C-alpha cells in the first residue's frame, strides 16, 4: 500500500510556475465543465435550451464578404 501512496505523492515545493499554471488551468476547466453539464442536463432548463437550438439558423444569412454588384 505504501508503494501506491508513494506513486501518487506530489512534491509541491518542486513544482515550477508552468506546473502551477497547468494544474490551476486543469482544475478550473474541470469545474467549468461540471457546471456546464449540470446546466445542460437539468430538466428545468430543457425547454429554454430547446428554444435556442436553431438560434444561429434563424437570423439572416451571414455576410460571406462578396459584394452584390451595387
Gaussian input, Z-matrix of N, CA and C with variables (Angstrom, degrees):
# hf/3-21g

backbone

0 1
 N
 C     1     B1
 C     2     B2     1     A1
 N     3     B3     2     A2     1     D1
 C     4     B4     3     A3     2     D2
 C     5     B5     4     A4     3     D3
 N     6     B6     5     A5     4     D4
 C     7     B7     6     A6     5     D5
 C     8     B8     7     A7     6     D6
 N     9     B9     8     A8     7     D7
 C    10    B10     9     A9     8     D8
 C    11    B11    10    A10     9     D9
 N    12    B12    11    A11    10    D10
 C    13    B13    12    A12    11    D11
 C    14    B14    13    A13    12    D12
 N    15    B15    14    A14    13    D13
 C    16    B16    15    A15    14    D14
 C    17    B17    16    A16    15    D15
 N    18    B18    17    A17    16    D16
 C    19    B19    18    A18    17    D17
 C    20    B20    19    A19    18    D18
 N    21    B21    20    A20    19    D19
 C    22    B22    21    A21    20    D20
 C    23    B23    22    A22    21    D21
 N    24    B24    23    A23    22    D22
 C    25    B25    24    A24    23    D23
 C    26    B26    25    A25    24    D24
 N    27    B27    26    A26    25    D25
 C    28    B28    27    A27    26    D26
 C    29    B29    28    A28    27    D27
 N    30    B30    29    A29    28    D28
 C    31    B31    30    A30    29    D29
 C    32    B32    31    A31    30    D30
 N    33    B33    32    A32    31    D31
 C    34    B34    33    A33    32    D32
 C    35    B35    34    A34    33    D33
 N    36    B36    35    A35    34    D34
 C    37    B37    36    A36    35    D35
 C    38    B38    37    A37    36    D36
 N    39    B39    38    A38    37    D37
 C    40    B40    39    A39    38    D38
 C    41    B41    40    A40    39    D39
 N    42    B42    41    A41    40    D40
 C    43    B43    42    A42    41    D41
 C    44    B44    43    A43    42    D42
 N    45    B45    44    A44    43    D43
 C    46    B46    45    A45    44    D44
 C    47    B47    46    A46    45    D45
 N    48    B48    47    A47    46    D46
 C    49    B49    48    A48    47    D47
 C    50    B50    49    A49    48    D48
 N    51    B51    50    A50    49    D49
 C    52    B52    51    A51    50    D50
 C    53    B53    52    A52    51    D51
 N    54    B54    53    A53    52    D52
 C    55    B55    54    A54    53    D53
 C    56    B56    55    A55    54    D54
 N    57    B57    56    A56    55    D55
 C    58    B58    57    A57    56    D56
 C    59    B59    58    A58    57    D57
 N    60    B60    59    A59    58    D58
 C    61    B61    60    A60    59    D59
 C    62    B62    61    A61    60    D60
 N    63    B63    62    A62    61    D61
 C    64    B64    63    A63    62    D62
 C    65    B65    64    A64    63    D63
 N    66    B66    65    A65    64    D64
 C    67    B67    66    A66    65    D65
 C    68    B68    67    A67    66    D66
 N    69    B69    68    A68    67    D67
 C    70    B70    69    A69    68    D68
 C    71    B71    70    A70    69    D69
 N    72    B72    71    A71    70    D70
 C    73    B73    72    A72    71    D71
 C    74    B74    73    A73    72    D72
 N    75    B75    74    A74    73    D73
 C    76    B76    75    A75    74    D74
 C    77    B77    76    A76    75    D75
 N    78    B78    77    A77    76    D76
 C    79    B79    78    A78    77    D77
 C    80    B80    79    A79    78    D78
 N    81    B81    80    A80    79    D79
 C    82    B82    81    A81    80    D80
 C    83    B83    82    A82    81    D81
 N    84    B84    83    A83    82    D82
 C    85    B85    84    A84    83    D83
 C    86    B86    85    A85    84    D84
 N    87    B87    86    A86    85    D85
 C    88    B88    87    A87    86    D86
 C    89    B89    88    A88    87    D87
 N    90    B90    89    A89    88    D88
 C    91    B91    90    A90    89    D89
 C    92    B92    91    A91    90    D90
 N    93    B93    92    A92    91    D91
 C    94    B94    93    A93    92    D92
 C    95    B95    94    A94    93    D93
 N    96    B96    95    A95    94    D94
 C    97    B97    96    A96    95    D95
 C    98    B98    97    A97    96    D96
 N    99    B99    98    A98    97    D97
 C   100   B100    99    A99    98    D98
 C   101   B101   100   A100    99    D99
 N   102   B102   101   A101   100   D100
 C   103   B103   102   A102   101   D101
 C   104   B104   103   A103   102   D102
 N   105   B105   104   A104   103   D103
 C   106   B106   105   A105   104   D104
 C   107   B107   106   A106   105   D105
 N   108   B108   107   A107   106   D106
 C   109   B109   108   A108   107   D107
 C   110   B110   109   A109   108   D108
 N   111   B111   110   A110   109   D109
 C   112   B112   111   A111   110   D110
 C   113   B113   112   A112   111   D111
 N   114   B114   113   A113   112   D112
 C   115   B115   114   A114   113   D113
 C   116   B116   115   A115   114   D114
 N   117   B117   116   A116   115   D115
 C   118   B118   117   A117   116   D116
 C   119   B119   118   A118   117   D117
 N   120   B120   119   A119   118   D118
 C   121   B121   120   A120   119   D119
 C   122   B122   121   A121   120   D120
 N   123   B123   122   A122   121   D121
 C   124   B124   123   A123   122   D122
 C   125   B125   124   A124   123   D123
 N   126   B126   125   A125   124   D124
 C   127   B127   126   A126   125   D125
 C   128   B128   127   A127   126   D126
 N   129   B129   128   A128   127   D127
 C   130   B130   129   A129   128   D128
 C   131   B131   130   A130   129   D129
 N   132   B132   131   A131   130   D130
 C   133   B133   132   A132   131   D131
 C   134   B134   133   A133   132   D132
 N   135   B135   134   A134   133   D133
 C   136   B136   135   A135   134   D134
 C   137   B137   136   A136   135   D135
 N   138   B138   137   A137   136   D136
 C   139   B139   138   A138   137   D137
 C   140   B140   139   A139   138   D138
 N   141   B141   140   A140   139   D139
 C   142   B142   141   A141   140   D140
 C   143   B143   142   A142   141   D141
 N   144   B144   143   A143   142   D142
 C   145   B145   144   A144   143   D143
 C   146   B146   145   A145   144   D144
 N   147   B147   146   A146   145   D145
 C   148   B148   147   A147   146   D146
 C   149   B149   148   A148   147   D147
 N   150   B150   149   A149   148   D148
 C   151   B151   150   A150   149   D149
 C   152   B152   151   A151   150   D150
 N   153   B153   152   A152   151   D151
 C   154   B154   153   A153   152   D152
 C   155   B155   154   A154   153   D153
 N   156   B156   155   A155   154   D154
 C   157   B157   156   A156   155   D155
 C   158   B158   157   A157   156   D156
 N   159   B159   158   A158   157   D157
 C   160   B160   159   A159   158   D158
 C   161   B161   160   A160   159   D159
 N   162   B162   161   A161   160   D160
 C   163   B163   162   A162   161   D161
 C   164   B164   163   A163   162   D162
 N   165   B165   164   A164   163   D163
 C   166   B166   165   A165   164   D164
 C   167   B167   166   A166   165   D165
 N   168   B168   167   A167   166   D166
 C   169   B169   168   A168   167   D167
 C   170   B170   169   A169   168   D168
 N   171   B171   170   A170   169   D169
 C   172   B172   171   A171   170   D170
 C   173   B173   172   A172   171   D171
 N   174   B174   173   A173   172   D172
 C   175   B175   174   A174   173   D173
 C   176   B176   175   A175   174   D174
 N   177   B177   176   A176   175   D175
 C   178   B178   177   A177   176   D176
 C   179   B179   178   A178   177   D177
 N   180   B180   179   A179   178   D178
 C   181   B181   180   A180   179   D179
 C   182   B182   181   A181   180   D180
 N   183   B183   182   A182   181   D181
 C   184   B184   183   A183   182   D182
 C   185   B185   184   A184   183   D183
 N   186   B186   185   A185   184   D184
 C   187   B187   186   A186   185   D185
 C   188   B188   187   A187   186   D186
 N   189   B189   188   A188   187   D187
 C   190   B190   189   A189   188   D188
 C   191   B191   190   A190   189   D189
 N   192   B192   191   A191   190   D190
 C   193   B193   192   A192   191   D191
 C   194   B194   193   A193   192   D192
 N   195   B195   194   A194   193   D193
 C   196   B196   195   A195   194   D194
 C   197   B197   196   A196   195   D195
 N   198   B198   197   A197   196   D196
 C   199   B199   198   A198   197   D197
 C   200   B200   199   A199   198   D198
 N   201   B201   200   A200   199   D199
 C   202   B202   201   A201   200   D200
 C   203   B203   202   A202   201   D201
 N   204   B204   203   A203   202   D202
 C   205   B205   204   A204   203   D203
 C   206   B206   205   A205   204   D204
 N   207   B207   206   A206   205   D205
 C   208   B208   207   A207   206   D206
 C   209   B209   208   A208   207   D207

   B1=1.4566
   B2=1.5201
   B3=1.3305
   B4=1.4641
   B5=1.5277
   B6=1.3409
   B7=1.4621
   B8=1.5287
   B9=1.3252
   B10=1.4559
   B11=1.5289
   B12=1.3159
   B13=1.4653
   B14=1.5264
   B15=1.3149
   B16=1.4624
   B17=1.5251
   B18=1.3068
   B19=1.4606
   B20=1.5283
   B21=1.3203
   B22=1.4630
   B23=1.5203
   B24=1.3207
   B25=1.4631
   B26=1.5278
   B27=1.3300
   B28=1.4586
   B29=1.5130
   B30=1.3119
   B31=1.4609
   B32=1.5278
   B33=1.3278
   B34=1.4584
   B35=1.5213
   B36=1.3104
   B37=1.4611
   B38=1.5271
   B39=1.3183
   B40=1.4665
   B41=1.5218
   B42=1.3222
   B43=1.4649
   B44=1.5267
   B45=1.3262
   B46=1.4615
   B47=1.5329
   B48=1.3213
   B49=1.4699
   B50=1.5254
   B51=1.3203
   B52=1.4639
   B53=1.5189
   B54=1.3252
   B55=1.4679
   B56=1.5201
   B57=1.3320
   B58=1.4691
   B59=1.5234
   B60=1.3290
   B61=1.4700
   B62=1.5266
   B63=1.3119
   B64=1.4596
   B65=1.5166
   B66=1.3242
   B67=1.4616
   B68=1.5191
   B69=1.3235
   B70=1.4681
   B71=1.5270
   B72=1.3237
   B73=1.4657
   B74=1.5304
   B75=1.3094
   B76=1.4602
   B77=1.5214
   B78=1.3184
   B79=1.4653
   B80=1.5245
   B81=1.3338
   B82=1.4713
   B83=1.5292
   B84=1.3329
   B85=1.4619
   B86=1.5264
   B87=1.3338
   B88=1.4562
   B89=1.5313
   B90=1.3278
   B91=1.4718
   B92=1.5294
   B93=1.3311
   B94=1.4675
   B95=1.5256
   B96=1.3217
   B97=1.4642
   B98=1.5229
   B99=1.3197
   B100=1.4693
   B101=1.5221
   B102=1.3390
   B103=1.4647
   B104=1.5301
   B105=1.3314
   B106=1.4674
   B107=1.5218
   B108=1.3336
   B109=1.4637
   B110=1.5200
   B111=1.3186
   B112=1.4689
   B113=1.5243
   B114=1.3395
   B115=1.4620
   B116=1.5327
   B117=1.3290
   B118=1.4644
   B119=1.5254
   B120=1.3142
   B121=1.4600
   B122=1.5234
   B123=1.3268
   B124=1.4576
   B125=1.5317
   B126=1.3139
   B127=1.4712
   B128=1.5305
   B129=1.3071
   B130=1.4560
   B131=1.5310
   B132=1.3175
   B133=1.4649
   B134=1.5285
   B135=1.3204
   B136=1.4601
   B137=1.5251
   B138=1.3250
   B139=1.4618
   B140=1.5256
   B141=1.3077
   B142=1.4591
   B143=1.5369
   B144=1.3116
   B145=1.4623
   B146=1.5246
   B147=1.3317
   B148=1.4633
   B149=1.5275
   B150=1.3313
   B151=1.4634
   B152=1.5246
   B153=1.3095
   B154=1.4634
   B155=1.5234
   B156=1.3170
   B157=1.4647
   B158=1.5259
   B159=1.3197
   B160=1.4595
   B161=1.5284
   B162=1.3137
   B163=1.4558
   B164=1.5305
   B165=1.3002
   B166=1.4577
   B167=1.5247
   B168=1.3156
   B169=1.4515
   B170=1.5325
   B171=1.3190
   B172=1.4572
   B173=1.5263
   B174=1.3040
   B175=1.4609
   B176=1.5091
   B177=1.3246
   B178=1.4549
   B179=1.5240
   B180=1.3140
   B181=1.4655
   B182=1.5285
   B183=1.3032
   B184=1.4521
   B185=1.5185
   B186=1.3212
   B187=1.4576
   B188=1.5149
   B189=1.3241
   B190=1.4595
   B191=1.5185
   B192=1.3080
   B193=1.4559
   B194=1.5102
   B195=1.3067
   B196=1.4699
   B197=1.5237
   B198=1.3101
   B199=1.4693
   B200=1.5240
   B201=1.3208
   B202=1.4660
   B203=1.5215
   B204=1.2925
   B205=1.4634
   B206=1.5234
   B207=1.2994
   B208=1.4351
   B209=1.4227
   A1=111.41
   A2=116.72
   A3=119.31
   A4=110.94
   A5=118.28
   A6=119.87
   A7=110.88
   A8=117.22
   A9=120.68
   A10=110.18
   A11=116.41
   A12=120.59
   A13=110.19
   A14=117.83
   A15=121.33
   A16=110.54
   A17=117.30
   A18=121.58
   A19=111.08
   A20=117.13
   A21=121.22
   A22=113.29
   A23=118.66
   A24=120.22
   A25=109.80
   A26=116.39
   A27=122.65
   A28=109.40
   A29=116.44
   A30=121.46
   A31=107.44
   A32=115.50
   A33=121.13
   A34=111.93
   A35=118.37
   A36=121.90
   A37=111.66
   A38=117.73
   A39=120.87
   A40=112.79
   A41=117.64
   A42=119.94
   A43=110.16
   A44=116.10
   A45=121.84
   A46=109.27
   A47=115.81
   A48=120.57
   A49=110.64
   A50=116.84
   A51=120.76
   A52=111.06
   A53=116.95
   A54=120.45
   A55=110.60
   A56=117.28
   A57=121.03
   A58=111.41
   A59=116.24
   A60=119.61
   A61=109.77
   A62=117.14
   A63=120.47
   A64=112.30
   A65=117.27
   A66=121.10
   A67=111.27
   A68=116.31
   A69=120.57
   A70=110.27
   A71=117.01
   A72=120.55
   A73=111.13
   A74=117.09
   A75=120.93
   A76=111.53
   A77=117.17
   A78=121.08
   A79=110.64
   A80=117.52
   A81=120.75
   A82=110.78
   A83=117.81
   A84=120.68
   A85=110.29
   A86=117.64
   A87=120.77
   A88=110.87
   A89=116.68
   A90=120.39
   A91=110.28
   A92=117.46
   A93=120.28
   A94=111.59
   A95=117.82
   A96=120.34
   A97=111.05
   A98=117.87
   A99=120.42
   A100=109.75
   A101=117.46
   A102=120.92
   A103=110.16
   A104=117.83
   A105=120.87
   A106=111.59
   A107=117.31
   A108=120.22
   A109=111.33
   A110=117.02
   A111=120.20
   A112=109.61
   A113=116.94
   A114=120.72
   A115=110.92
   A116=116.63
   A117=120.43
   A118=112.74
   A119=117.48
   A120=120.01
   A121=113.93
   A122=118.00
   A123=120.35
   A124=108.71
   A125=117.97
   A126=120.54
   A127=113.12
   A128=117.32
   A129=121.21
   A130=111.64
   A131=118.17
   A132=122.15
   A133=113.12
   A134=118.29
   A135=120.81
   A136=112.13
   A137=117.63
   A138=119.97
   A139=111.15
   A140=117.48
   A141=121.10
   A142=110.73
   A143=116.85
   A144=120.14
   A145=111.79
   A146=117.05
   A147=120.08
   A148=111.01
   A149=117.70
   A150=120.45
   A151=111.26
   A152=117.52
   A153=121.52
   A154=113.08
   A155=117.77
   A156=120.84
   A157=111.75
   A158=117.99
   A159=121.54
   A160=111.06
   A161=117.93
   A162=122.13
   A163=111.87
   A164=118.86
   A165=121.40
   A166=111.01
   A167=118.22
   A168=121.73
   A169=112.63
   A170=118.99
   A171=121.67
   A172=113.36
   A173=118.84
   A174=121.90
   A175=112.49
   A176=115.31
   A177=120.15
   A178=109.02
   A179=114.42
   A180=118.63
   A181=109.44
   A182=115.29
   A183=120.11
   A184=109.93
   A185=117.18
   A186=122.04
   A187=109.62
   A188=117.21
   A189=120.92
   A190=111.40
   A191=117.98
   A192=121.15
   A193=113.27
   A194=118.09
   A195=120.56
   A196=109.23
   A197=115.36
   A198=121.27
   A199=109.53
   A200=116.76
   A201=121.92
   A202=110.58
   A203=118.47
   A204=124.23
   A205=114.56
   A206=119.96
   A207=116.78
   A208=112.64
   D1=-32.53
   D2=-178.76
   D3=-68.13
   D4=-31.03
   D5=178.56
   D6=-66.95
   D7=-34.81
   D8=177.03
   D9=-68.26
   D10=-40.11
   D11=178.05
   D12=-65.36
   D13=-39.32
   D14=178.21
   D15=-68.17
   D16=-35.05
   D17=-179.43
   D18=-63.38
   D19=-39.57
   D20=-177.79
   D21=-94.79
   D22=5.97
   D23=179.42
   D24=-73.82
   D25=153.10
   D26=-178.85
   D27=-128.24
   D28=134.08
   D29=175.16
   D30=-92.30
   D31=90.46
   D32=-175.05
   D33=-61.39
   D34=-33.70
   D35=-177.97
   D36=-69.97
   D37=-25.38
   D38=-177.59
   D39=-88.06
   D40=-2.02
   D41=-178.01
   D42=-73.40
   D43=135.23
   D44=178.24
   D45=-86.17
   D46=175.71
   D47=178.92
   D48=-62.03
   D49=-37.62
   D50=178.08
   D51=-64.30
   D52=-40.11
   D53=177.15
   D54=-61.82
   D55=-42.98
   D56=-179.57
   D57=-65.59
   D58=-42.47
   D59=178.98
   D60=-62.31
   D61=-44.22
   D62=179.23
   D63=-64.08
   D64=-41.05
   D65=179.46
   D66=-65.40
   D67=-46.65
   D68=-179.15
   D69=-65.75
   D70=-42.52
   D71=179.48
   D72=-63.31
   D73=-40.43
   D74=178.40
   D75=-63.40
   D76=-43.59
   D77=-180.00
   D78=-66.51
   D79=-42.58
   D80=-179.74
   D81=-64.24
   D82=-44.43
   D83=179.29
   D84=-64.60
   D85=-38.99
   D86=178.01
   D87=-61.09
   D88=-45.08
   D89=-179.99
   D90=-64.75
   D91=-42.27
   D92=179.17
   D93=-64.43
   D94=-36.92
   D95=177.58
   D96=-67.63
   D97=-39.10
   D98=177.18
   D99=-62.98
   D100=-43.43
   D101=178.41
   D102=-62.37
   D103=-42.82
   D104=179.67
   D105=-63.77
   D106=-41.45
   D107=179.07
   D108=-66.14
   D109=-42.04
   D110=179.52
   D111=-63.42
   D112=-42.46
   D113=179.50
   D114=-64.87
   D115=-44.26
   D116=-175.18
   D117=-71.21
   D118=-34.12
   D119=-175.60
   D120=-97.34
   D121=3.78
   D122=177.12
   D123=-75.34
   D124=125.68
   D125=-177.30
   D126=-58.40
   D127=-29.52
   D128=-179.50
   D129=-63.14
   D130=-29.30
   D131=-176.90
   D132=-93.98
   D133=1.36
   D134=-174.32
   D135=-61.06
   D136=-47.77
   D137=-177.70
   D138=-65.44
   D139=-40.05
   D140=179.84
   D141=-63.30
   D142=-41.48
   D143=179.64
   D144=-73.34
   D145=-35.68
   D146=177.95
   D147=-65.46
   D148=-34.49
   D149=178.35
   D150=-64.98
   D151=-30.40
   D152=-177.90
   D153=-96.40
   D154=10.12
   D155=-173.90
   D156=-60.43
   D157=-42.92
   D158=-177.04
   D159=-111.52
   D160=32.29
   D161=-176.32
   D162=-61.02
   D163=-39.97
   D164=179.99
   D165=-65.72
   D166=-34.53
   D167=-178.09
   D168=-79.55
   D169=-17.27
   D170=-176.19
   D171=-75.32
   D172=-25.96
   D173=-176.00
   D174=-77.96
   D175=-173.12
   D176=177.93
   D177=-71.50
   D178=164.88
   D179=179.24
   D180=-63.20
   D181=144.80
   D182=179.48
   D183=-72.21
   D184=146.47
   D185=178.87
   D186=-70.55
   D187=120.21
   D188=-178.13
   D189=-88.54
   D190=-3.19
   D191=179.57
   D192=94.98
   D193=-9.95
   D194=-179.78
   D195=-84.68
   D196=144.20
   D197=178.26
   D198=-91.85
   D199=143.99
   D200=-178.17
   D201=-97.33
   D202=57.92
   D203=172.61
   D204=45.82
   D205=47.58
   D206=-175.68
   D207=-131.24

